């Protein structure tokens, strides 16, 4: 089974290496003794993210999530990085492909499947639900310090 590598852990940053996207299939997420999900890896704890989590997952052609799930407090953003398939929310099938993004509210009953002939790879960002517009893109501050490499 593939493992996450820490490549930097400094005062204000942590960096990890999950390996090439085409190797995500080599991870196995173990949720219990009888629940193992191949091709899925969570990285939030490894990177010490406090307000969000993320996972990469890959589905081989003809495979699917295999179960529905919902959340209590967390919204999810799904970014589709390769392949094509369908994302189902509350019984509605949404076609997805490389470049598609799907947001799902906590109560949305969701699952996914690969309908294509190549792997379907997605990145999921999970975070606590907030009101739309409550995150301000101008939160950042440009500093006058010159960049030095």
C-alpha positions, -999 to +999 in steps of 0.1 A: +000+000+000+013+035-009+020+060+018+021+098+020+055+114+023+061+146+043+085+168+023+085+199+046+073+207+080+082+242+091+066+269+114+040+282+089+037+254+064+036+217+058+041+199+025+034+164+015+039+142-016+012+118-027+030+108-058+019+111-094-019+112-100-018+080-120-005+062-088-035+073-066-050+039-075-023+023-053-037+039-021-063+021+001-084+040+026-093+018+055-125+030+073-127-002+095-119-038+095-145-046+068-144-013+049-115-007+025-118+018-004-091+013-031-078+043-049-086+069-022-064+089+001-071+117+025-044+143+031-057+169+055-043+154+087-009+148+070-007+184+059-021+196+093-051+214+077-073+226+105-104+240+087-107+216+058-098+181+046-091+168+011-089+135-007-079+122-041-098+093-055-096+073-088-122+050-103-112+025-129-135+023-160-168+007-151-165+012-113-184+033-089-185+046-053-206+017-042-226+036-016-244+068-009-232+092+018-242+125+034-225+148+060-236+165+092-218+198+088-195+196+058-199+208+022-178+192-004-163+205-036-154+178-062-128+187-089-127+162-118-091+159-130-094+132-157-118+108-172-156+111-174-185+098-154-216+108-135-220+123-101-254+116-085-269+140-060-304+133-046-312+110-075-301+134-102-272+123-124-248+151-133-224+143-162-187+151-152-154+151-170-120+167-167-126+203-157-160+197-140-166+210-105-195+199-083-205+214-049-226+193-026-244+206+005-241+184+037-275+168+033-270+159-004-272+121-009-242+115-032-223+089-051-201+088-083-194+064-111-169+061-140-188+058-174-157+063-195-129+041-208-101+058-188-097+063-150-119+090-135-098+110-110-112+135-086-100+158-059-125+165-030-122+194-007-143+191+025-150+221+047-176+233+072-206+248+055-210+286+056-232+311+039-224+318+002-201+348-001-188+345+035-153+338+023-137+370+011-113+366-018-096+399-008-086+384+026-050+382+014-025+410+017+003+417-008+035+424+011+062+448+000+090+423+006+111+415-025+109+378-036+142+360-030+148+325-042 
